[in-house]
Amino acid sequence: MKEIVRIKSHTLTLLPSKSIFLAEEQILLLADLHLGKINHFRRSGIAVPPKTNAQNLERLISELQQQEPKRVIFMGDLFHSHYNEEWEVFGQTLRSFPDISFELVMGNHDIMSDYQYLKHEMIIHPDPITIGELLLSHEPLENFNDQYYNLAGHIHPGVVLRGRGRQGMRLPCFLFGEKKGLIPAFGAFTGLAKQKPLKGDQVYVILEDQVVKVA
């Protein structure tokens, strides 16, 4: 189950995969895949389930097939660290969708050489970009023109929902404030940063296969 949010003149469809589809523009937005992070940790001797990499790509492929976007914009931290074999697996995925423009707004973890991005025919944006009245960046921006609404990743936002028995459930979320919003990390094994929503903020949590508004 998905949710619809209006931001300025745009209609945002919030998807349970932790991505956003702009139907009118036919653009899929997602942030913080951190592909290759599992391989990076395993090389360091940290035991991490190897299937997590495949799950990330399976969810990406599912959205590409269902939404049929013309553009996919990765809002930073596409790949976790230096090159490893997972980058080639990702490239094979992109080649399966030749009619889609794959673009990257650079994030702090995107440290590979330009050659690695260009060989998979990705369009690189070193700076934030605009889509109509949306200003897309990796990290949330502090100073920008009020005509825009800033959408960002980087934070890996989450909230804790409390039950009657004081038990808590920590869940990833979309968070929309007055002038800017946060997109949850698309990648698995990325962690959550607990948010404290302000009065008037809209919060949508991802609960299994549905997006639920909680504030």
Rosetta blueprint (number, residue, H / E / L):
1 M L
2 K L
3 E E
4 I E
5 V E
6 R E
7 I E
8 K L
9 S L
10 H E
11 T E
12 L E
13 T E
14 L E
15 L E
16 P L
17 S L
18 K L
19 S E
20 I E
21 F E
22 L E
23 A L
24 E L
25 E L
26 Q L
27 I E
28 L E
29 L E
30 L E
31 A E
32 D L
33 L L
34 H L
35 L E
36 G L
37 K H
38 I H
39 N H
40 H H
41 F H
42 R H
43 R H
44 S L
45 G L
46 I L
47 A L
48 V L
49 P L
50 P L
51 K H
52 T H
53 N H
54 A H
55 Q H
56 N H
57 L H
58 E H
59 R H
60 L H
61 I H
62 S H
63 E H
64 L H
65 Q H
66 Q H
67 Q H
68 E L
69 P L
70 K L
71 R E
72 V E
73 I E
74 F E
75 M L
76 G L
77 D L
78 L L
79 F E
80 H L
81 S L
82 H L
83 Y L
84 N L
85 E L
86 E H
87 W H
88 E H
89 V H
90 F H
91 G H
92 Q H
93 T H
94 L H
95 R H
96 S L
97 F L
98 P L
99 D L
100 I L
101 S E
102 F E
103 E E
104 L E
105 V E
106 M L
107 G L
108 N L
109 H L
110 D L
111 I L
112 M L
113 S L
114 D H
115 Y H
116 Q H
117 Y H
118 L H
119 K L
120 H L
121 E L
122 M L
123 I E
124 I E
125 H E
126 P L
127 D L
128 P L
129 I E
130 T E
131 I E
132 G L
133 E L
134 L E
135 L E
136 L E
137 S E
138 H L
139 E L
140 P L
141 L L
142 E L
143 N L
144 F L
145 N L
146 D L
147 Q L
148 Y L
149 Y E
150 N E
151 L E
152 A E
153 G L
154 H L
155 I L
156 H L
157 P E
158 G E
159 V E
160 V E
161 L E
162 R E
163 G L
164 R L
165 G L
166 R L
167 Q L
168 G E
169 M E
170 R E
171 L E
172 P E
173 C E
174 F E
175 L E
176 F E
177 G L
178 E L
179 K L
180 K E
181 G E
182 L E
183 I L
184 P L
185 A E
186 F L
187 G L
188 A L
189 F L
190 T L
191 G L
192 L L
193 A E
194 K E
195 Q L
196 K L
197 P L
198 L L
199 K L
200 G L
201 D L
202 Q E
203 V E
204 Y E
205 V E
206 I E
207 L E
208 E L
209 D L
210 Q E
211 V E
212 V E
213 K E
214 V L
215 A L
